[in-house]
Structures are given as structure tokens and as C-alpha cells.
Amino acid sequence: MPKEILYVQAGTFANFVGTHFWNAQEGYFTYSDDEEPAVHHDRSFREGLNNKGESTYCPRLLLFDRKSQFGALSDELYRSNDSSTAGQWEGGVIEYRQEPIPKSQYQTRLDQGEPEDDAQVNEDLAPDSHQIRFWSDYSRVFLHPRTLQRLPDLADWEAADGEWIKSRESFQQYDIDHDLMENEMRNFVEECDGLQGLQLFSDCNAFGGFTDAFLTAFLDEFPKLTSLAFSFLSDASSNATVTAEEPEATKALNDALSLRSLYSLSTLNVPIQHPSAWERGDWLDDLRLEMRSPYHTSALLSTHIESATLPFRLKASEHDMSSISGLLNMSGTTGTAHIAGTYPLSAAASDAQKKVYDFSAVTEFRGKSRSQKLATEYGRAQVLRGDFSSTEWLKVNGMFPSNTPTSISFRAPAYPTPTSFPRIVKEASMLSSSSNRSSQNGVSDIYHNVFSALTTSSATSRLFASHARLAQECVDKRAEVVTRMGLEFDEIRDLKDDLWALCDQYADDGGEGREDADEEIGEDEE
């Protein structure tokens, strides 16, 4: 059974992450008869014909962004050369053309062709962060015209950040204008023989309401289909107060609405903290990461997302999106998960535990560092990538809680680094592949060991508590940010109650729930 996956990306940072994700997927293609691919390509890609009648593989993807964020991306692979419509008008024509956006240096080099055998030359192809203007600047895959959903640009006076209602209305209007759910969406679904689910990347900040409206429409059409969401929170997610700058409170309240929405609408939601909230530590020792560069930070996140979801596509795996989501949410009450991992993982794998970083965890709340108390795990699905011995494999497995009620581990080949990937790994940490793989598919002879995991645990209670407290303050203080966002106080009161209920739902027997949060509130007020 094919078990295809339909992918959706909504928002600029989501598309930065998604571009790295698809470049890695392209790297799994093989070009010799004696080389067996490690993954099922047809689960993520669809086969079609271009304008020359040639067979092509394109992602099974719906991609949403503002028109101005597509950069120099074109659909020339499918563009027809027929210009007969231009001759139907016999009158005079005055044509105005906008100056085209020039291609990036990386795309220009791709057009010239990549060297097949010189790994160092391919290494030098990697773009510098200052060369990247748009996510399309380093895209390696061809995208079908049905994939590209260009939303109208906002006027100069219109705000996008945190506008929950306007964002919802944006999708509803776009669906009316383009009949998206009946055309592009249904066409993608009907091409599949056995769709296993929907995988979503979403920017909460500008596309939170948009995603809410999309998933609502999607569930109306396909109520039983599994969905896995990776939601990227704003830079104001856990520390905003109603006394803070209004844009920060707006974005944080919008995040709170997104968290509740995705908990109820998706099978499993994996919220990811904004890079500005990432805690410095040992996990950065082998990286030279520019935290303010979306090209860099999205590459790191994509590596862990691609690795953690690899079992959905891996030929050696019998699991799919539904089975792993079920494992992580066995009780039916833990539909929000965390993603964590370490990249690159040393060949010895002995330092894995201290270098694992949780990208979903609240690192600081109202100026206080997170509790050192170990969270109680409810479920774990982890992937170890690399050429490890059985001893090292068992050693890594033994580093993590053995009393997790439901857990599963996967072994997979090392991560192939596309030439489009930023060189964020220090040279001493690189793993040279022993295989003689051609670089014609854009993968240099550099591979990295990776450890990635999806987990559900009591740590999520702190995430819900931080947003519940903000909603509670908005109600208690009748904050203007609520009315400015076009919301009712009764709506925020319901939001507050729902988030506190989720906080308690994730709490373990030792606390980490509403009582702990109330203690923090009392300490702040003293």
C-alpha cells in the first residue's frame, strides 16, 4: 500500500524549513540500477509530465505565502510556450512589466550544473547566509503549479503579526476566490491510493488563524485523516504580559489561540519555540549557528523534523503517521508533543544525552529559568541516524527513560547533506561517508549522525500554563489588546479555561500543573 503523505506549508519561516526538508528528500533519489533507495519516494512525491512530455517528480505539497516572498521562483518546468491568446486582441496594447527578481547565486550555479565528482567544489556551492533573501533562493526541487498558492501582499498600513481574525478571513476569502479545497486539495487527495495523512508546517505569528481555518475546512472534507502539525511560535511566546508592548502581547495571545486550535484540530501538534528563545548550552558546541538567520535556524529544525518523521517514509519501517501519533498519544489526552535532538551526533554517541536539546520547551517564564525537575514521559519515538555499532546503539537507547509507557526506536542511515545546506557544522564534527555516492543529485560526500525524538511528557504543562496566564491577565485587567484584535472577552475567558485544563491534563502526579503556576504568580506579586 503506497501510504502517501500530503504536505502543507503556510508562512515564510515554515517555507524556509520546508525548503530544507524537500532538498533533503531529493537527496534520497538514486541514479544507478544497483543502488536501492532507503525511502519510498512516492509517499512524498507525485509523478507527472512537464510541458515537454517528460516524466517529473514533484512534492505532493500545498505551499502558501505572500506573493512578495516567492522571490525569483518560476514555474518554467510546466509553463506552456503557447502565446496564441495574445493575438486575440486586435487593438493597441501597452504592456508594463515589473523588473524581475534576479536569481540567487546558488540557483545560477545550479543552472550551470554541479560537478559530479569533486566533493570540495560541491562543498563550496553552499550559500552564505547573506546571499539568501528568500526561501526559493536555495530550493532544489521543481514545484508543480498546483503547489504554489500566492496570497495577495498586504498594504503598507496592514499588519500581519498576531492578527488572528484577519488571518482566518484571509484563508476563507482565498478559498472562495480559488475554490482551493475543491480543486487543488481534492486533486492531490484523489491522486493517492492510500493517503496516510497530512503533514503541516505553519507560522503561528502570521498564519495561525489561516491554519485554523484551513484545518477546519480540511476536517469537514476528510474527518478521519491523520494530521501532524509542526507549528512555529512567535518571538513573544512565553514571556509577554499585558503590560508589555502591545505587539508582543498580540503575538503571544495569537500563539495561545494557535496552540488550542492545533490541539483540537490536528492528531498531533508539535509546537516549536522561536530561535530567539533557544537556550545556549552544550548542544551548540559543534555548531556555528547564526541565531538571527532563518536560513540557518530553519536548516537545523528541518534536520530534526526530517529525521523524526523519517519512519513515515523509510522502507525499513512498518510504522506510519497514524501509528506513531497513536503511540505518543495513547491516552487520547496528549495531542501536543515536543521535538528534541542533537546534531551532529559524535561517532561515539557517548555524549548524546547532555547535548540533546528540546526545541519545544519553555526555557524561561517571566524572567525565571525553567524548573530542573525531570519531566515524566508518556510517549517517545526516537530516530538514531548513522553507522553505529550495536553497542553504541544500545548505549544511546539506555540514556533515556526506561519507564516511558510507550516508546519506539528506529535506526536509519546518516543524514545526507545537500549542497544547499548551510555549513553550520564545525569541520571537526563532520562524518565522511564511506560510500562512493555521486554528487549529481546534489548530495556531497558529507554525512552527519543525528539523534531526533518526538516525545509527550509533563513538560508540556508549562507551555500551556505560560499562555493560560497571559489569557487570564487579559481577562482580569480588561486588556485593550483583546478588543484591538477584534476578540470578545468571553472568548479569551474560554481560552484561559481551556489552556488551564490542558495544563492540568499534562501535569504528572508531582505537580507541574495549575498549582505550580499559581505559586509562580504569587511569587511575582510579592
N, C-alpha and C positions, 0 to 999 in steps of 0.2 A: 504494500500500500504506500503511495507516494508521501502522504503526510506533509503537504505543502504548508508554508507559512506566508501569511500576508503581513507586510510591514507598513507602518505609518510613521512619518516624521513630521513634526509640527513645531516650527520655530527655528531661529537661526542657530543657536547653540546645539539644538537637537540635530540639526543638519551637519554641523561640524563633526559631532560624534558619529552620526550615521555615515558620513563620507569615509571616515577611517574604517568603520565597520565593513562597508562594502568593498573597500580596497583590499582588506584582509580576506574577504570572501573570494574575490577574484584571484587571490594568490593560491587558492586551493586547486585551481584548474591544472590539469596535467596535459602535456603535449606530446607524449610518447605512448605507444601501444603497450609497452611493458611496465608502465607506471600506473598503479591503481590509486585513484583519488581517495582521500581519507573521509570525505563527506559526501552526502547526497546533494549534488548541485541543484537538482530540480526541486528541492524543498524551498530554496530561496530565490532561484532564478526561473524565468519563463523563457521558452524558446519562441522566436518569431522570425519574420523576414523583414529585412530593411528595404529601402527604396530601390535597391539593385537586385532584389530577389535572393539575397544571401542570408543564410541562417545566422541569427544572433542570439545571444543570451543577455537578458536584461533583468534587473531586480524586480521582483513582484512587490512593487512599492508605490505608495501614495506619498508625495512629498509636498508639504505646504510651507510657503514662506512669502514674504513681501517681494514684489517684483524687483525692487532695487537690490535685493540680497542674492539674486541668482548670478550676478557678475557676468562673465563672458560666456556662460553656458549656452550652447545651442542644441538644436535637435536635428543637425545636419544629416545624421545617420538615417533618419526617416523622412527628411524633407523631400517633397516632390519637386522635380525640375519643371513641371508643367506650369507655365505662366500664361495660359490661354485666357484666364479671367481678366487679365489686364487689358485685353483687346476688346472687351465687350462695351467699353465706354468710348464713344467717338468724339466727345468734346475735349477741350483742353484740360490738362492735368498739371497741377503744381504739386510737386512732391517734396516733403520735408523729412529728412532723416536725422535721427539723433546720432551723434558721434558714437560709434561702437566702443564698448569697453575692451581694451586690449587684453589679449590672453596673458596669463601669468607666465613667468619664466619656465616653470615646471611643465605647464601644458605645451609650451613651444618646444621644449626638449622632447616631450612625448611624441609630438608630431614628427619630429626628425628621426625618431626611432631610438630605442635603448640598446646599448651594447649588450650582447648576449653572454659574453664570457668574462668580462672584466668586472669583478666584484667591486674594486675600488672606484671605478668610474661610476658604477651604479650607486655606490655609497655617496658619491659627490653630487648625485642628482637631487638628493633630499633638499627641499626648500628650507630657507631660513625663515624664522617667524615673521620678520619684517617684510618678506615677499608675499605673504598671504593676506589678501584683502577680503576674499570670500571663500566659503566652503568649496565652491566649484573650482577654485584655483589648484586644488590638488586631487580632484576626483579622477579616478582611473576607469570607471565603468561607464558604459553607454546607458542612458536612461530613456525609456520609452516615452513618447509624448503624453501618454495617458498618465504617466507618473507625475509629471510636472504640473503642480497646481499653484499658479502665480496669483497671489492675493493682491488687491489694489494697495498701492502705497498710501500711507496716511498723510494728511495735510500737515503742514509745519506746526499748526496750533493743536493738533490732536495728540493725545498721549496714548501710549500702548501699555506701559508698565502698570500692572496691577488692575487693569480695567476689566473686571470680571464680567459685568453685564454686556459691555460693548464687545468683548471678545466672544461671548456666546452668540450675540446677534450677528457678529461677523461670519460665523460658520453658517448660521441659519440663512442669512442672505446669500451667501456663496452657493449653498445647496439649492436654493430657489433659482438662482441665476444660471447654474450649470447642471442642475439635476445630477449632482455628484453621486448620490447613493444609488440611483437607478442606472447610471451609466458606468462611470469608471469603476466604482466599488463593485457593483454587481458583475461586471465583465471580468474583473480579476477573480472573483469568487467562483464564477461559473467555469472558468478555465481549469479549476482544480478538481482532482479526482477524489481527494480525501483530505480536506483542509484541517490541519491540526490546531490552528489558532492564529491570533493576531498579536504581533509584537509592536509595541508603540514606544517612540521616543517623543517626549513633549517638554517644551519650555513652559514651566508654570507661570513665569512672570508675565509674558505677553500672550501666551496661548493656553492659559489654564481654562478659561471659560470656553474657548474654542474647542478644546479637547473634551470638555464635559458635554457640550452639545453634540460633538461628533460621536462619542461613545454612546450617548443616549439614542441617537438615530441608528447607530450600528446594532445595538441590542434589540431595538424594535424589529430589525430585519433578521438578525441571527442571534436569538436569545440564548442558545445553548453552546455557542462557540467560546472556547477558552481565550482569554486575553491576558497578556503580560505587559505591564506598563513600566517604563523607566522614566521617572519624572524628575526634571532638573529644577531644584528650588532656587529662589532668588537670593540675592546677596543680603537680604534683610530678614532671612527666615526665622531665626531663633532669638534674636536679641532686641527686636523692635518693641517699643512701648507706645502708648497713645500720646505720650508727651514728646516723643521723638519727632524728627522731621516728618511731615505728612507723607511724602513719597515712600519713606521706609515703612511706615505703618500700613500704607496702602498695599505695598508689595507683600508684606508679611501676612496681612489679612487675606489677600488673594491666594497665598500659599496654603493657608488654613482651609480655605474653600476647596482648593485643588486636592488636598490630602483626603478630605472627607469624600469628595466626589469620586476619586480614583479607588478609594476603599470599597465604595458601594458598586461602582460600575465595572471594575476590572476583576479578573480572577485573582491576580496578584499584582500589587503595586510595589515598586522599588524606588522610593524617593532618594535623591542624591543631593547632598549639600553643595552649595556654591563653592568654587575653589577658594574664594576669599575666607571661607570658614574652616578650611582644612588645617589641621593641627600639625605643626612641624615636629619631626621626630626621626627615629632611626630608619623609618621606611623610605626616607628621601636620600639616604646615604649614597646609593648607586645611581641617582638621577640628577640631571641638571635641568630642572623643570622651571620654566618661566610661568609663574602662577597667574600673571595677567594676560597671558597669551591663550586665547581659546583654541588655537591650533595645537598648542602643547597639551593643555589640560584635557581637551577632548580626546586626544590620542591615548592618554593614559586610561581614561574612563572607558573608551572603546575597547581597549585591550582586555580589560576585566569583563566587560559586558559580553564581548565576543567569546571569551573563554568560558564564562559561566553558562552561556546558552549553547555552547558547542554540542552538548549531548542531544539537543534537538535535531542536529544535522549529522552527527557523527555516525559513520557506518557501524562502528563497534558498539554503539549504544542501542539498547532496546527501549529507552525512555523517550518521552516526548514532552511537550509543553504542559499537557494536562496531568501527566503522572507526576512530574516534578513539582508543579504547583500544588497538587494534592498532597504530596509528601511534606511540603513546607507549611501547608495549611490543613493539617489532618483534622483539627478540631472544628474547622469551619469558622474560626474566630480570629485567625492570624493572617489576614489577607494583605498585610503590609510587611515587606521583607527588607533586609539590609543587604548591600553588596560590599564585600571586603576582599582584600587580596594583597599580594606582594609581587612587584615587577621591577626589575628582573629578579628571579629567584636563583641564588647561587647553586652551582652544580652539586654541592654537598647537601643542600637543603636543610642544614642543621640550624640555620638562623631564621627559619620561616616564621615561627610564632611571634618573635619580637618585632618583625618587620611587616606583619600583616596590618593593614590599615582599613578601618571601617569608613567608607565614604558616605554612609547614610547617617552616622551617629551625630547627635548634637554634642559638639565639643565644648561649648561654653554657653551658659544660660544666665543672662543678667549679670555678667561680669564674673561668674563663678565657673570654675573648671568642673567638668563632668565628674560624677562620682566614680571612685576607684573600685566600687563594688562590682564583682563579676556578674554579668547578666546570666539569667537562666535561659538556656537554649531550648526551643521547642522543635526546631527542624533545621537540617543542614544539607545542602547539596554542593559539593566541592569538586573542583577540577584541578588536577596537577598535570602540568604540561612540561615535557622534557624527557630526555633519555635517562631515566633514573633506574637504579638497580632496585630489586625487590626490597633490599634492606632499607634503602633511603625512602622508598615508598611507604613502608610500614612505619618508619620514623616520623614522617610528616603526618601520617594518619593519627599517630599516637600523641601528637602535640595538642590535639583539640578534644573537647569534652567527649568522654566515652558514655556519658549518661543521657545524651540527647535522645529523646524518644524516637525520632525518625531521622535517619541520616543515610546518605549515599555518597560514594566517592567514585570519581572517574579518572582514568589515566588517558592522556592524549599526547600527540606529537607536539614538539616545541612550537612556539608561535613564530610564523614566518613574517619577517619584517619587510613590508613593501617599500619601494624607493620613495614613496610619498610620505612615509612616516618620519616625523621629526627625530633628529638624533638626540634624544633626551637621555639615553643610557650611556653612562660613562664607559669608555673603551675597555677598562679592566673587567667590566661585568658582562661583556658580550660572550655568547656561546657560538663558536664556529660550527656549522653543520658539517657532518662527515659525508653527507650525501652530495652527489655531483648533479645538483639541480640547475637547469638552465635558468638564466635570468630573463628570458624572453617574456615571461608572464609578470614581470615587474617585481619579482622577489629576489633580493640579493642573497648571497650566501651567508647571511647573518640570521641566526635564530635565537630566541630568548626563552628561557624557562619562566613559567608563570604559575602562580597559585591564585585561584579565584574561587570565591564561595558566595552562595546565596544562603542567608540564614533568617530564621524568625526567632525572636527572643524577647525577653522583658525589657531590653534596651529601648525598644520602640516606644514604650510608655512615656519616656522623657521627650521624645519628638512630639507626641500628641499633647503632652502637658504644656510644653512651651507655647504652642499655638492656642490651646484652650485658655491659657491665662491671658493672652492678648485679647481674645474674643470676650472674655469676662470683663477685662478692663474697659473695653469699648462700650459694653452694656452699662457697667456701673457708673462710668463717667460721661455717658451720653456723647461719645466722641464724634466730632464733626466728620471724621474720615468715613464713617458709616454712610451718612447722608450724601457726602460728596461722591461716593462710589455708586449711589443710586440704590442702596440697600435699605431694608427696614430693620429696626432694632429687634423686632420679633425674629427675623431671620438669623441675626447674629446670636440671639439668645438660644435658638435651636442649635446653631453651630457650636456654641460653647458647650451645651449639654451633650451633644454627640461626641465632641472631642474628649471631654472628660470621661464619657462612657468607654471610649476606645482606649484611653489611658489606663483605666482600671482593668479593662479586658486583657491588656498585655502584662499587667503587673504580676509579679511572682508572689509566693507566699510571704516573702520577707519584706515586701513593700514595693518601692519604685512606682507607686500609683498616685492617686489623688492626695493621699495623706502626706506623702513626701513632698509633693508640690506645694501643698498648703503650708507645710513647715517652712519652705523656702520663701513663700510670700510673707509669712510672719516675720522672718529674719530680715527681709528687705524693708519692712515697715518700721522696725525698731530704730 
